[in-house]
Amino acid sequence: MSQKTAAAPIKRELPPLMRVSQAAADRLQHLYATAHAGQLLRISVSTKGCSGKAYDMQFVDAPGEGDEVVKDHGVTLLVDRKATLYLIGSEMDYQEGDLEAGFVFANPNEKGRCGCGESFHV
């Protein structure tokens, strides 16, 4: 009786949870080197706004239990594990306009945004 040995499945590398644009990385590097030295940006998704979900960002001293670590363009940021399903495939960018500047998200999981742009739904 011959036995067949099963070949080990080929593991392929998973795509990154999210990406950071060069502009966002440059801004984060500046923040990490100045006002937020020794801290990391942590991204989460909370329930609020007209459409139900909103991006929350805060600087923390250390990763929380279960935080996912994202490294891109030489910067590190954290993603709350509860937010991963909402953020898979997203890109965080930094944009400056005449009257405002800030981090923005291009998220393929969003199905719509509220009129004011503060919240989204999936």
N, C-alpha and C positions, 0 to 999 in steps of 0.2 A: 504494500500500500504506500503510495507516494504522498508526501505531504507538501503542500504548496506553502511557501512562506510569503506572507503578505508584505509587499514593499511599504516602507514607512511613507506616510503621506508627505508630500512636498509642502513645506510651510512657505507661504509667501508673505512678504512684509505687508503689514496693513498700512493703508494710507494714513497720513497724519490726521489727528482729531480735528485740528483746525490750522490755518496758516496765518502768518503775520506779514503784512506788506512791508516793504523796505521803509516807507514813511512811518508806519506804526513802530517798527523796530527802532528807528532813529529817535523817535519821541520817547519811547520807553527807555532807551539807553541814557538819554538826557535826564529823565526823571529818576532812574536808578542811580545816577551819578551825583544827583543834587538833593532835592527835597526828600526823596524816598530811598536814600542809600541804605543798603542792607535789607530792603523789603522786596517783595514780589507782588505783581498785580494778580489778583484773583478774580476770575470771571464766573458769575453765576447767573441763573435765570430765576426771576421771581414772578409771582402772580400780582399783577397790578395793571393799571391803565385800561383804556377802552377796549382793547383787543385781547387782554388777558395775560400776556407775558411781556416782561421787560428785561433787558440786559442790566445786570448790576456789576459794578466794578469797584473793588476796594483794594488798598494796599495792605498786605499782611506781613508779619515778621517771619512766618514759617508756613510750610504747607500744612493743611488740615488733613485729618485722617480721611483717606480716600480721594484726595485731590489728584487729578491727572496733571502731569507735567508736560507742557508744550515748549519745545525749543525750536526756534526758527530765526534765521537771519542774525544769529548770535545773541538772542535774548531768550529769557525763560519767563514763562507765565504759567499760572495755575488755572485749572478749570474744575469747578465743583463737579464731582462725579454725577450728581443729580441733573446737571445741565448738559451732559455729554450727548444725549439723544437729540437735544434741541440744536446743538452746535456742530454736529458732525458735518464736515465739508465746508465750514464757514471760513471767511477770511476777515481778519480785523485790519482796518486801515485807519490812518490818521489824516484828517482833512482840515484845511484852514480856509476860511472864507473871509469876506470883508467884516462880518459882524460876529462870527463864531468860529470856534475850532474845537475839535474833539475826535475821539475814536468812534468809528462807525463799523457796522458789520454788514457784509454781503453774505447772506445766509440762504442757501438753497432750500432749506426746510420751511422757510416762512411761506405761508399761504396768503398773507395779507397784513397790512398795517393800519393802525387807526389814522384818522385824518391829521392829527397833530404830529404823528411820527414817533411818539414816545413808546408805543407798545406794538406787539405783533401777535399773530396766532399761527399755529401749525396745524 
